[in-house]
Amino acid sequence: QVQLVESGGGLVQAGGSLRLSCAASGRTFSSYAMGWFRQAPGKERDFVAAISGSGSSTIYADSVRGRFTISRDNAKNTVYLQMNTLKPEDTAVYYCAGRQGAAFYQARSYDYWGRGTQITVSS
C-alpha cells in the first residue's frame, strides 16, 4: 500500500506561484509513476502532469505546459508540482496519484490517491 498526502495549497492572486508537495509512504516510491490531477466544482477530474519513477520522463496537459513543472525527489519520497503564472481557471482541488508502470494521463489507471489540496486563484 502507498499512502499519499498533499500539501502546499492555498489562495493566490492571478499571476502568482505555488508549489505543491505530495509525500508518499513506503520503500518502493521510485517504482511508481506519479501524477497530479485537479477537479473544479461540477467538473470531472482532469490530468495535469505526470512523471516516471526515475524522474526522467514527464508529460503535461496542454493547459499547464510551460507554466507548471512536475518533479520528484525519490530520496524524500516526495513529488512536487511547481505552478507559475497561475490563472483563475487553475482553481481546483489538486490530487496526487501513483501507479506502477509508465507516467500516464488517465486517472483510472492510477491505484493510489491522496485526499487533495485546494488551490484558489483570485482575479
Backbone as JSON Lines, residues from 0, in Angstrom:
{"i":0,"aa":"Q","n":[0.82,-1.19,0.0],"ca":[0.0,0.0,0.0],"c":[0.86,1.25,0.0]}
{"i":1,"aa":"V","n":[0.39,2.26,-0.68],"ca":[1.06,3.55,-0.72],"c":[0.08,4.59,-0.23]}
{"i":2,"aa":"Q","n":[0.49,5.38,0.72],"ca":[-0.34,6.48,1.2],"c":[0.26,7.8,0.72]}
{"i":3,"aa":"L","n":[-0.6,8.69,0.26],"ca":[-0.17,9.96,-0.32],"c":[-0.81,11.11,0.43]}
{"i":4,"aa":"V","n":[-0.02,12.11,0.75],"ca":[-0.53,13.28,1.46],"c":[-0.03,14.54,0.76]}
{"i":5,"aa":"E","n":[-0.98,15.32,0.25],"ca":[-0.63,16.57,-0.43],"c":[-0.54,17.73,0.56]}
{"i":6,"aa":"S","n":[0.26,18.71,0.2],"ca":[0.35,19.94,0.98],"c":[0.76,21.08,0.06]}
{"i":7,"aa":"G","n":[0.58,22.3,0.55],"ca":[1.02,23.46,-0.21],"c":[-0.07,24.25,-0.88]}
{"i":8,"aa":"G","n":[-1.32,23.81,-0.71],"ca":[-2.41,24.54,-1.33],"c":[-2.69,25.86,-0.62]}
{"i":9,"aa":"G","n":[-3.56,26.65,-1.25],"ca":[-3.93,27.92,-0.64],"c":[-4.53,28.88,-1.62]}
{"i":10,"aa":"L","n":[-4.59,30.14,-1.21],"ca":[-5.15,31.21,-2.01],"c":[-4.01,32.06,-2.57]}
{"i":11,"aa":"V","n":[-4.09,32.34,-3.86],"ca":[-3.04,33.13,-4.52],"c":[-3.68,34.01,-5.57]}
{"i":12,"aa":"Q","n":[-3.08,35.15,-5.83],"ca":[-3.58,36.04,-6.87],"c":[-3.14,35.54,-8.25]}
{"i":13,"aa":"A","n":[-3.92,35.89,-9.23],"ca":[-3.56,35.55,-10.61],"c":[-2.17,36.09,-10.92]}
{"i":14,"aa":"G","n":[-1.4,35.25,-11.6],"ca":[-0.02,35.6,-11.91],"c":[0.98,35.12,-10.88]}
{"i":15,"aa":"G","n":[0.48,34.67,-9.76],"ca":[1.36,34.2,-8.7],"c":[1.8,32.76,-8.87]}
{"i":16,"aa":"S","n":[2.51,32.27,-7.86],"ca":[3.07,30.91,-7.91],"c":[2.78,30.17,-6.61]}
{"i":17,"aa":"L","n":[2.72,28.86,-6.74],"ca":[2.6,27.96,-5.59],"c":[3.37,26.69,-5.91]}
{"i":18,"aa":"R","n":[3.82,26.03,-4.87],"ca":[4.42,24.7,-5.06],"c":[3.68,23.7,-4.18]}
{"i":19,"aa":"L","n":[3.16,22.68,-4.83],"ca":[2.52,21.59,-4.12],"c":[3.53,20.48,-3.86]}
{"i":20,"aa":"S","n":[3.34,19.82,-2.74],"ca":[4.14,18.64,-2.42],"c":[3.22,17.47,-2.15]}
{"i":21,"aa":"C","n":[3.71,16.3,-2.43],"ca":[2.97,15.07,-2.14],"c":[3.96,14.08,-1.54]}
{"i":22,"aa":"A","n":[3.76,13.79,-0.27],"ca":[4.63,12.86,0.44],"c":[4.03,11.47,0.4]}
{"i":23,"aa":"A","n":[4.86,10.5,0.06],"ca":[4.4,9.12,-0.08],"c":[5.03,8.24,0.99]}
{"i":24,"aa":"S","n":[4.25,7.27,1.45],"ca":[4.77,6.27,2.37],"c":[5.35,5.13,1.55]}
{"i":25,"aa":"G","n":[6.08,4.25,2.19],"ca":[6.56,3.07,1.5],"c":[7.99,3.17,1.05]}
{"i":26,"aa":"R","n":[8.61,2.02,0.81],"ca":[10.02,1.98,0.47],"c":[10.28,1.82,-1.01]}
{"i":27,"aa":"T","n":[9.21,1.74,-1.8],"ca":[9.37,1.5,-3.23],"c":[8.86,2.66,-4.06]}
{"i":28,"aa":"F","n":[9.0,3.86,-3.52],"ca":[8.45,5.04,-4.18],"c":[8.98,5.19,-5.6]}
{"i":29,"aa":"S","n":[10.24,4.89,-5.81],"ca":[10.83,5.09,-7.13],"c":[10.28,4.15,-8.18]}
{"i":30,"aa":"S","n":[9.55,3.14,-7.77],"ca":[8.95,2.22,-8.75],"c":[7.59,2.71,-9.25]}
{"i":31,"aa":"Y","n":[7.12,3.81,-8.7],"ca":[5.81,4.32,-9.07],"c":[5.93,5.59,-9.9]}
{"i":32,"aa":"A","n":[5.2,5.6,-11.01],"ca":[4.98,6.86,-11.69],"c":[3.98,7.66,-10.85]}
{"i":33,"aa":"M","n":[4.15,8.97,-10.85],"ca":[3.29,9.84,-10.06],"c":[2.62,10.87,-10.95]}
{"i":34,"aa":"G","n":[1.39,11.18,-10.61],"ca":[0.66,12.17,-11.4],"c":[-0.03,13.18,-10.52]}
{"i":35,"aa":"W","n":[-0.3,14.33,-11.1],"ca":[-1.14,15.35,-10.48],"c":[-2.4,15.51,-11.33]}
{"i":36,"aa":"F","n":[-3.52,15.56,-10.63],"ca":[-4.81,15.78,-11.28],"c":[-5.52,16.9,-10.54]}
{"i":37,"aa":"R","n":[-6.54,17.46,-11.16],"ca":[-7.31,18.5,-10.49],"c":[-8.78,18.38,-10.83]}
{"i":38,"aa":"Q","n":[-9.6,18.86,-9.91],"ca":[-11.03,18.8,-10.11],"c":[-11.66,20.09,-9.61]}
{"i":39,"aa":"A","n":[-12.28,20.8,-10.52],"ca":[-13.03,22.0,-10.19],"c":[-14.46,21.63,-9.85]}
{"i":40,"aa":"P","n":[-15.17,22.48,-9.11],"ca":[-16.56,22.18,-8.74],"c":[-17.42,21.9,-9.96]}
{"i":41,"aa":"G","n":[-18.14,20.79,-9.93],"ca":[-19.04,20.45,-11.02],"c":[-18.38,19.91,-12.26]}
{"i":42,"aa":"K","n":[-17.07,19.67,-12.18],"ca":[-16.35,19.18,-13.36],"c":[-15.68,17.85,-13.06]}
{"i":43,"aa":"E","n":[-15.25,17.2,-14.12],"ca":[-14.54,15.94,-13.97],"c":[-13.11,16.17,-13.49]}
{"i":44,"aa":"R","n":[-12.51,15.11,-13.0],"ca":[-11.12,15.19,-12.59],"c":[-10.24,15.17,-13.83]}
{"i":45,"aa":"D","n":[-9.4,16.17,-13.95],"ca":[-8.57,16.33,-15.15],"c":[-7.09,16.07,-14.86]}
{"i":46,"aa":"F","n":[-6.44,15.54,-15.85],"ca":[-4.99,15.33,-15.78],"c":[-4.26,16.66,-15.82]}
{"i":47,"aa":"V","n":[-3.2,16.78,-15.01],"ca":[-2.35,17.97,-15.01],"c":[-0.94,17.62,-15.48]}
{"i":48,"aa":"A","n":[-0.3,16.68,-14.81],"ca":[1.08,16.32,-15.14],"c":[1.4,14.97,-14.54]}
{"i":49,"aa":"A","n":[2.4,14.31,-15.09],"ca":[2.86,13.03,-14.56],"c":[4.35,12.89,-14.78]}
{"i":50,"aa":"I","n":[4.96,12.05,-13.95],"ca":[6.4,11.86,-14.01],"c":[6.71,10.39,-13.79]}
{"i":51,"aa":"S","n":[7.7,9.89,-14.5],"ca":[8.09,8.49,-14.36],"c":[8.77,8.25,-13.02]}
{"i":52,"aa":"G","n":[8.96,6.99,-12.69],"ca":[9.55,6.63,-11.41],"c":[10.96,7.18,-11.21]}
{"i":53,"aa":"S","n":[11.73,7.21,-12.28],"ca":[13.09,7.73,-12.2],"c":[13.13,9.25,-12.29]}
{"i":54,"aa":"G","n":[12.05,9.84,-12.77],"ca":[12.01,11.28,-12.98],"c":[12.51,11.72,-14.34]}
{"i":55,"aa":"S","n":[12.87,10.77,-15.18],"ca":[13.46,11.12,-16.47],"c":[12.42,11.48,-17.52]}
{"i":56,"aa":"S","n":[11.18,11.13,-17.29],"ca":[10.14,11.38,-18.27],"c":[8.97,12.11,-17.62]}
{"i":57,"aa":"T","n":[8.49,13.16,-18.28],"ca":[7.34,13.91,-17.79],"c":[6.36,14.17,-18.92]}
{"i":58,"aa":"I","n":[5.09,14.3,-18.56],"ca":[4.07,14.68,-19.51],"c":[3.17,15.72,-18.85]}
{"i":59,"aa":"Y","n":[2.58,16.58,-19.69],"ca":[1.77,17.68,-19.18],"c":[0.49,17.83,-20.0]}
{"i":60,"aa":"A","n":[-0.53,18.32,-19.34],"ca":[-1.72,18.76,-20.06],"c":[-1.38,20.04,-20.82]}
{"i":61,"aa":"D","n":[-2.03,20.22,-21.96],"ca":[-1.76,21.41,-22.76],"c":[-2.04,22.7,-21.98]}
{"i":62,"aa":"S","n":[-3.02,22.64,-21.1],"ca":[-3.43,23.85,-20.38],"c":[-2.4,24.35,-19.38]}
{"i":63,"aa":"V","n":[-1.45,23.49,-19.01],"ca":[-0.47,23.89,-17.99],"c":[0.96,23.84,-18.52]}
{"i":64,"aa":"R","n":[1.17,23.3,-19.71],"ca":[2.53,23.15,-20.23],"c":[3.18,24.53,-20.36]}
{"i":65,"aa":"G","n":[4.39,24.63,-19.84],"ca":[5.11,25.9,-19.85],"c":[4.9,26.73,-18.61]}
{"i":66,"aa":"R","n":[3.87,26.41,-17.83],"ca":[3.61,27.13,-16.57],"c":[3.86,26.27,-15.34]}
{"i":67,"aa":"F","n":[3.56,24.97,-15.44],"ca":[3.71,24.04,-14.32],"c":[4.89,23.11,-14.59]}
{"i":68,"aa":"T","n":[5.55,22.71,-13.5],"ca":[6.65,21.75,-13.61],"c":[6.5,20.69,-12.54]}
{"i":69,"aa":"I","n":[6.49,19.44,-12.98],"ca":[6.44,18.32,-12.04],"c":[7.86,17.8,-11.84]}
{"i":70,"aa":"S","n":[8.16,17.44,-10.61],"ca":[9.47,16.88,-10.29],"c":[9.32,15.94,-9.1]}
{"i":71,"aa":"R","n":[10.36,15.21,-8.8],"ca":[10.32,14.28,-7.66],"c":[11.69,14.16,-7.03]}
{"i":72,"aa":"D","n":[11.66,13.83,-5.75],"ca":[12.87,13.54,-5.01],"c":[12.67,12.16,-4.39]}
{"i":73,"aa":"N","n":[13.23,11.14,-5.0],"ca":[12.99,9.78,-4.53],"c":[13.63,9.51,-3.17]}
{"i":74,"aa":"A","n":[14.65,10.26,-2.84],"ca":[15.27,10.1,-1.51],"c":[14.33,10.6,-0.41]}
{"i":75,"aa":"K","n":[13.44,11.51,-0.77],"ca":[12.48,12.06,0.2],"c":[11.07,11.52,0.01]}
{"i":76,"aa":"N","n":[10.91,10.59,-0.96],"ca":[9.58,10.03,-1.24],"c":[8.55,11.14,-1.5]}
{"i":77,"aa":"T","n":[8.94,12.12,-2.28],"ca":[8.08,13.28,-2.48],"c":[8.05,13.67,-3.96]}
{"i":78,"aa":"V","n":[6.87,14.04,-4.41],"ca":[6.69,14.59,-5.75],"c":[6.16,16.02,-5.59]}
{"i":79,"aa":"Y","n":[6.59,16.88,-6.5],"ca":[6.25,18.3,-6.43],"c":[5.53,18.75,-7.68]}
{"i":80,"aa":"L","n":[4.78,19.82,-7.53],"ca":[4.2,20.5,-8.67],"c":[4.43,21.99,-8.47]}
{"i":81,"aa":"Q","n":[5.36,22.54,-9.23],"ca":[5.61,23.97,-9.21],"c":[4.66,24.64,-10.19]}
{"i":82,"aa":"M","n":[3.86,25.55,-9.69],"ca":[2.85,26.2,-10.52],"c":[3.15,27.69,-10.61]}
{"i":83,"aa":"N","n":[3.42,28.16,-11.8],"ca":[3.72,29.57,-12.04],"c":[2.65,30.2,-12.92]}
{"i":84,"aa":"T","n":[2.61,31.51,-12.92],"ca":[1.66,32.26,-13.75],"c":[0.25,31.69,-13.6]}
{"i":85,"aa":"L","n":[-0.16,31.55,-12.38],"ca":[-1.47,30.95,-12.11],"c":[-2.6,31.81,-12.63]}
{"i":86,"aa":"K","n":[-3.65,31.13,-13.07],"ca":[-4.83,31.77,-13.63],"c":[-6.06,31.37,-12.81]}
{"i":87,"aa":"P","n":[-7.11,32.18,-12.84],"ca":[-8.32,31.8,-12.1],"c":[-8.86,30.43,-12.51]}
{"i":88,"aa":"E","n":[-8.67,30.06,-13.76],"ca":[-9.16,28.75,-14.22],"c":[-8.34,27.59,-13.68]}
{"i":89,"aa":"D","n":[-7.24,27.87,-12.99],"ca":[-6.48,26.81,-12.32],"c":[-7.09,26.46,-10.96]}
{"i":90,"aa":"T","n":[-8.1,27.22,-10.53],"ca":[-8.75,26.95,-9.26],"c":[-9.37,25.56,-9.26]}
{"i":91,"aa":"A","n":[-9.01,24.74,-8.27],"ca":[-9.49,23.37,-8.2],"c":[-8.91,22.71,-6.95]}
{"i":92,"aa":"V","n":[-9.4,21.51,-6.68],"ca":[-8.73,20.65,-5.72],"c":[-7.71,19.83,-6.51]}
{"i":93,"aa":"Y","n":[-6.49,19.84,-6.03],"ca":[-5.4,19.13,-6.7],"c":[-5.08,17.85,-5.95]}
{"i":94,"aa":"Y","n":[-4.99,16.76,-6.71],"ca":[-4.72,15.45,-6.15],"c":[-3.43,14.89,-6.72]}
{"i":95,"aa":"C","n":[-2.67,14.22,-5.88],"ca":[-1.58,13.43,-6.43],"c":[-1.99,11.96,-6.43]}
{"i":96,"aa":"A","n":[-1.38,11.22,-7.32],"ca":[-1.75,9.82,-7.52],"c":[-0.52,9.03,-7.94]}
{"i":97,"aa":"G","n":[-0.56,7.74,-7.67],"ca":[0.57,6.88,-8.02],"c":[0.11,5.62,-8.74]}
{"i":98,"aa":"R","n":[0.97,5.15,-9.63],"ca":[0.69,3.93,-10.36],"c":[2.0,3.23,-10.68]}
{"i":99,"aa":"Q","n":[1.96,1.94,-10.81],"ca":[3.14,1.2,-11.27],"c":[3.16,1.25,-12.78]}
{"i":100,"aa":"G","n":[4.34,1.38,-13.33],"ca":[4.45,1.49,-14.78],"c":[4.8,2.91,-15.19]}
{"i":101,"aa":"A","n":[4.53,3.21,-16.43],"ca":[4.94,4.49,-17.0],"c":[4.01,5.61,-16.58]}
{"i":102,"aa":"A","n":[4.52,6.83,-16.68],"ca":[3.69,8.0,-16.47],"c":[2.56,7.99,-17.49]}
{"i":103,"aa":"F","n":[1.37,8.33,-17.03],"ca":[0.21,8.22,-17.9],"c":[-0.81,9.27,-17.53]}
{"i":104,"aa":"Y","n":[-1.68,9.65,-18.49],"ca":[-2.6,10.75,-18.26],"c":[-3.98,10.33,-17.77]}
{"i":105,"aa":"Q","n":[-4.29,9.03,-17.85],"ca":[-5.63,8.59,-17.49],"c":[-5.76,8.34,-16.0]}
{"i":106,"aa":"A","n":[-6.7,9.03,-15.38],"ca":[-6.87,8.91,-13.94],"c":[-7.22,7.49,-13.51]}
{"i":107,"aa":"R","n":[-7.98,6.79,-14.3],"ca":[-8.43,5.45,-13.88],"c":[-7.29,4.44,-13.84]}
{"i":108,"aa":"S","n":[-6.15,4.79,-14.4],"ca":[-5.01,3.86,-14.37],"c":[-4.19,3.99,-13.09]}
{"i":109,"aa":"Y","n":[-4.52,4.97,-12.25],"ca":[-3.77,5.18,-11.01],"c":[-4.43,4.44,-9.86]}
{"i":110,"aa":"D","n":[-3.6,3.81,-9.05],"ca":[-4.09,2.94,-7.98],"c":[-4.2,3.66,-6.64]}
{"i":111,"aa":"Y","n":[-3.38,4.66,-6.44],"ca":[-3.3,5.31,-5.14],"c":[-3.54,6.81,-5.3]}
{"i":112,"aa":"W","n":[-4.31,7.35,-4.35],"ca":[-4.7,8.76,-4.4],"c":[-4.57,9.43,-3.05]}
{"i":113,"aa":"G","n":[-4.16,10.68,-3.08],"ca":[-4.22,11.49,-1.89],"c":[-5.61,12.08,-1.73]}
{"i":114,"aa":"R","n":[-5.8,12.83,-0.66],"ca":[-7.11,13.41,-0.38],"c":[-7.32,14.75,-1.06]}
{"i":115,"aa":"G","n":[-6.25,15.33,-1.55],"ca":[-6.38,16.57,-2.29],"c":[-6.06,17.81,-1.47]}
{"i":116,"aa":"T","n":[-5.7,18.87,-2.17],"ca":[-5.44,20.16,-1.55],"c":[-6.05,21.24,-2.43]}
{"i":117,"aa":"Q","n":[-6.7,22.22,-1.81],"ca":[-7.42,23.24,-2.55],"c":[-6.47,24.35,-3.01]}
{"i":118,"aa":"I","n":[-6.59,24.7,-4.28],"ca":[-5.92,25.86,-4.85],"c":[-6.99,26.83,-5.33]}
{"i":119,"aa":"T","n":[-6.91,28.06,-4.85],"ca":[-7.84,29.09,-5.3],"c":[-7.04,30.26,-5.84]}
{"i":120,"aa":"V","n":[-7.31,30.61,-7.09],"ca":[-6.61,31.71,-7.74],"c":[-7.61,32.85,-7.95]}
{"i":121,"aa":"S","n":[-7.34,33.96,-7.31],"ca":[-8.24,35.1,-7.42],"c":[-7.81,36.01,-8.57]}
{"i":122,"aa":"S","n":[-8.8,36.63,-9.19],"ca":[-8.51,37.5,-10.34],"c":[-8.24,38.93,-9.91]}
